[in-house]
Amino acid sequence: MKIRAAAAMLAVAAAGVTLTPTAQSVEAPTARSVEQTCSAQAPVGATANTSEGVNPPAQAIDGNLGTRWSGQGFGAYLTLDLGSVRELCGARIAWHQGDTRWNDFTLYVSDTPAFTTYKKVWEGRSSGTTAGLGDYSFAAVSGRYLRISFWQNPVNDWASITEALPKVTGPKTNEAPVIVAAGDFATTCTGTTCPISKTSVRAQALDPDAVLTLGDHANGPYEKFLQYYEPTWGRLKARTRPAPGNHEYLGETGEYEGNDAAGYFKYFGSVAGTPQRSWYSFDLGSWHIVSLNSEVDRKAGGQQVSWLRQDLAATNKKCVLSFWHRPKYSSGSGHGDFPNMKPFWDELQTAKADVVLNGHDHNYERFAPQTSTGAASSNGIRQFVVGTGGSKLREMGSTRPNSEVRIPNQYGVLKMTLDDGSYSWQFIAENGTVLDSGGPVACH
């Protein structure tokens, strides 16, 4: 893994990070110098002294600016729990309708949830000009709990916070690993102006620790991998962890021809497994990552699902992410839901997995955490569909339940920062524009 320039705006590093696929060894990453940081940390919980029923405290720490905590009354407060005593140095707070009204509030820090001993660390007024996260810094102080006490706004007596994050300080010897993910690259276009070329340039600029590909790489035999994929995303092949798509198994006629995805396995080699066992896992920092094959052996009780159950039971990592081609949930007009992915979801849900990444529909979509039966749940899995690597894009279809963001007709890549116990994301267009973002969200 190469040394990254410290001044690069999008550089990421991985001191102490391991990328170890099952039964394979990978070169250890290079350490970087110790830095003093003051950065956002996902809390493990949130409580409040008053709440509106439909807007509970948990919605202020779910990584979604579209949800909120609301409590009525001057002096209403939200308390964030870091899980252990840390050196707090600030907070990031997004106020509901914060672009049209200011809010007066005070920040307190305490070692105990009862706040029998506490320190007032900040007081003042939000800008009133942004609905995004505002930054509020103060001198470092030791504590576990951060309380945000609301006093007034010019409109009503409701405290409404869409997202709140404590900031903690201390020496940091490594950066959180970063992954880039996309699927559906296949194209008949060559040259630097092609979408597959532009998305690959964007992925390279992000300099990720790992690239997760979500299927449909070349839509044909090995020669097409060399013609279309190799000159573009193939530049990241050494860092790529693939999953096969339906077109890996299709011949050029568009029909299944029993080719066992021969071109896919020949191109990626042993990292992709074998036609008989094309699923695998590896660790990246505090994350366990699982690649599955949505095209074969996906029934409950089959070899792949049985392996998945055993693999998840064996990991001791804090957080779990899995990726494959066909999405269980999708609002895409091209394909939509694939209910037969439920056995995968059942096992991942039992293991309290956090994130699933898919392709197949040629658009971008983000879902709220939900269960394998489609019920919204804070303990559920958040799914992203990222079929935006280069194939012809499609419109969205009917919006599925729990769909939070839908972006048709836009090529791009998903960047995820896999921190120690949390994750953040950005969907970045081919020209570098960030079209969706969120987090950090704590792992289960």
N, C-alpha and C positions, 0 to 999 in steps of 0.2 A: 504494500500500500504506500503511495507516494507521500512525501512531505508537502503539506499545503501552505501557501503563503499566508502569513498572519494578516496581511492587509487586505486580502481579497474579500469583497463584501459578501460574497455568497459562499465563502470557504467554510468547510466543516472538517473537524478532525476527530480522531477516535483513539486517544490514549487509553490503553487498557481495554479497548473494545475487542471482542473476539467475533470472528465470522467463521463458524465451524460447522459445515454441513456434516450430516451423518456419515461416518466412515471416511471422511476426508479431512485433510489438514490445510490450513490457509495461513499465509504469511502474517505474522503479528504486526499490528499497526505501530506507527512511530509515535513516541511520546512528544508532547509539546510542553512549553514552559508554563509554570504556575501563574495564574492571573487572579487578581482580586475582582470579584464580580458582585453586582447587585441586580438580581434577575428574578423574574416572576416564577413562583412555585405553586403548582396546583395543590390546593388544600385537600385534606381527606374528608372533610365534612363541613356543613354549615348549619347554624341554628339561628333563630330570631325570637325576639320577645313578642312579636305579633306578625301575623301573616294573613294575606288573603288566600282563601282556600284554593283557588286555581293557580296561584302564583307562590308556591312554597319556597323555602330557602334553597333547596337543592338546585333550583333552576338558575340561581346566580353563580353556580360553579360547574355548569354542564358544558361549557365551551361554546354556547350558542347565544349570539346576541339577539336572537329572535324570541327568547324566553326571558322571564324575569322573576325576581322576588319582589313582592309588594307588601308593605305593612303600613297601617294608618296611624297617624298621630305624631306630633312633634316629640322627638325622643325615641322613636322607633329605631331599633338597631338590628344589624346583621352581624353575626360572629363567625369568623372563619377559623377552623382548626387545622393546624399544620401537622398534627400527629405526634410531634415531639418538639422540644425546646430548640429554637433556632435563633440566629441573629437576624432580626427583621430590620429592613432598611427602607421600606416604602410599600406602596400599594398601587395596583392598577385597577381602576374602577370605571365602568361604563354605566351611565345613568339612562333610564328609560326616557326617551324624548329629550336627551341631553343636548341636542342641537337646537332646541327651542326654549329651554329654560335652565337656569342655574339651580344648584342645590347647595345649601350650607350644611356642613357636616364636620364631625370630629373623629379622629382615629385614636384608639386606645390599644395598648398591648398588655397582656397579662400572662402569668404562668398557669393560672387556674381558670376553669370555665365559669366559676362564680364571680370572677373579677373582684375578689376580696382585696387583692393588692393589684394595682394597675398603674400604668403610666400613660398620660396623655402625650402623644407624639406628634400630632398634627391637627390643625383646625383651619378652616377656611371655606372657600367657595369654588365649586366646579366652574368651568369656563362658560357653559351655556351655549357653546358653539359646535359641539361634536357629540354624536351618539356613540362614538367609538370609545376605546379604553383611554382614559386620561391617566397620567403618571403623577404620583404624589410621593415625594421622597422625604425622608427624615433621617436623623442621626441613628446609627445602628443601635438597637436595644434588644436584649435577650427576652424571649417569650415564646409561647406556643399559640396563643390566641390573639387574633386581630379583630377588634370590634369597630364597625362603622356606624356611628350614631348620627341620625338625620335630625336637622332642626327646622329647616324651612325651605320652601321654594316660592316663587311668585304666583303659583297657580292654585295649589291645594295643599292639604296636609298629608299627602301620601309619599312615603319613601318607596322608590321603585328603582331597583338596580338590576340591570340585565346581565352583568358579569363582574366578578370581583376576584382579584388575585393578590395574595401577599407577595412581597418581594423580600428575598433573603440574601445575605451577604456571607462572604467567606472565601477561602482559597478554593479554586477549582482547577484541577489538574488535567481535566479532559473535557472535550465538548461532547454533547450528546450525538450519537450516530444519526446520520440522515439517510433515508432511502428515497429513491425516485421510482415511481410506478406508472405504467401505462400499458395498454394492450391494443390489439387490432392495428398493426403497423402495415399490413400487406398493401401493396400498391403496384401499379404498372408504370409509375413515374420515376424517372431518374434525374439527378441534378440537384443543385443547391436550392432551387426554388420549390422543390417538392415538399409537401407537409411532413413526410417521414424524415426528411433531412432537417427541417426546421425544428421539429420536436427533439430530434437527437442532439442538435446543437444546444438547445435549452437544457437538456438533461446533462450534457457534458459540463455546461457552465455552472451547474449546481454542485458538481464534484462530489457525488454521493458516495457513501461507504458501501452501498449495495443498490443494485437495480433489480426490481421485481417486474418481470414481464408477464402480462396477463393473457397470453394466447394470441393466435392468429398472426404469426410473425411474417410469413411469406406466401401463404395460400398456394402451396405447391411443393415440388420436390426440392432436393438439396440445392440444385442449380439456382433456384429462385432465391433461396437464402443468400447465396453468394452474390446474386445480381442486385437485390433490393435491400436486404437487411444488413449484410456485412459492411457496405460502405457507409452506413448511417449509424444505427444503434449497435452494430457490430463493434464499433470503436469502444464500447463499454462492456464488451463480452467478458473480460476478466473479472468484472464485478457483478455480472448478471446471474441471477437465480431465476430460471424460467418456469412457466407452467404452460402446458399445451392447450390449444384451442380446438374447436371443431374442424377448422380448416387445415390443421395439421394432419388430420385423418382423411381429408378429402383429396381426391385427384383433381386434375385440371378441368375435368368435366363438371365438377361440382357435386359429384356423387361419391359415396363411400366405396372405396375400391380395395379395402383390406390391406392398405399399405403400412399399417401399424405406425404411422407418423415417422416413417423412415428418415425423411429429410431433417426433421426436427431433432431426432436422436443423434444423427450423424453430425449435424452442425454443432450442437451444444455439448456432445460427448457425455462423459460420466457424470457431470454435474446435474444432468437432467434425468439420471437414472436409466432404466431400460424399459422396453415395451411391456415387460412383465411386471415391473414395479417402478412406476414413474412418479411416485410421491416421495417426499423427503422433508427433512427439517434441519434447521440450523439456529444458532444463537447469535444475537447481535446486541452487545451491551447487556442490559437487564431484560431483554426481550427474547422470547422463543417464537420463531417464525416457521410456518408450515406451508409447503407447496403441495397442492392437491391436483388431481386430474378429473375434471368434470365430465370427461368423455367416456370413461370406462369404469366399471366396477364401483358404482357409487351407492349400491343398495345397502341398507342396514344389514349387518351380519356378513358382508362381503370382506374380502381381504383388505381393501383400502380402508374401510371404516373401522375394522378391527385394529389395523395398524395405528390409525389415528387415535383411537381410544388409548392404546398402550403408550403411544408417544406423548400424549398430553398428560397422562398419569405420571410419567417419568420425569417431566421437567420440574425444576425448582425456580424458574424465572418468574419475576413479578408480573410480567405482561405477556400477552399472547396475540399474535397477528397471523391470519391465514389468508392465502390467496389462491385463486383458480380462475377459470374462464367464465363460465355461465353464472349469472347472478340469480340468487333465489328471488330477490325483489328488484324490479326495474320498471320505470315509467317510459322506457324507450319504445318508440313506435316500431322498431325493427323486430324485436323479439319479446320483450316484456318478462314477466315472472317465469322462473323455472322451479316449480314446487318440488321436483325430484332432487333438488339440492338439500332437502330437509335433513337427511341423515348426517351430512357434514355439520350442519348447524346444530343439530341435537347434541353431538359430541362436543362441539366447541362451547355451546351454552353450558353444558354440565361442567366443563373445565373453567368457566368464567372467563372466556376469551373476550378480547376487547374490540378487535377490528377485523373486518373481512374486506378484501379488495377483489374486484371482478372486472371483466371487460364485456365483450360480446355485443352489447348495444353500443353504437358508435356515438356516444355523447358522454357528458359528465353528470353524475348525480350523487348527492350525499343524503343518507338517511339518518334519522335519529336512532339511538339505541333501541333495539326491539328484539323480541324472542323468536324462536324458530317457528312459532305459530302466528307471527305478525303483530303481537301485542306490544305496544310501546312500554318500555321498561328502562329505568335508570340502570338496572343490572344486565340489560341486554347488550347486543353486539351492534356496533356502528358499521354500516356497510357503505363503501364507495364503489361506484361504477366509473371506470376510467378507460373507455374504449376510444381514446382520442389520439392514438399514436401516429395515424397517417392514412388509414382507410377512409373511404368516402363517408362523410358525416350524415347523420339523420336527424329528423325532427323528433321531439318528444311526443309520446302518446298520452293516454289518460294518466293523471297523477295518482300514484299509489299511496296508500296510507303511510304515514311517518316519513314521507319524502320531505326533506328540508330545502334542498337547493337542486335546481335542474338547469343545466347549461347545454343547449343544443348548438350545433354548427360552430364549434370552436375547438380547434386542435390545442393540445396542451399536455402537461404532465402533472402528476400529483407528487408534491414534496411532503414527506412526513419526517418530523423530528421525534425520535424515539428516546425520550429522556428516561431517567431512572425513576420509574413509577408513573409516568404520564406521557401523553403524546400531543403534538400540535400538527396542523396541516395547512398547506396552501395548494390551491389549484392554479397553476401558472400557465398562461397562454404562451403560444410559440414566440410572441414578441416580448415576453417578459412581464406582461401585466398580470397582477394577482387578481383573480376573479372570484375566489372563495378562500376563506381562511378561518381558523378557529383554534382553540386550545390555549394553554395546556389543559387537558382533561385527564383526571386521575384514572389509573387502571383499576380494575376490579380487585 
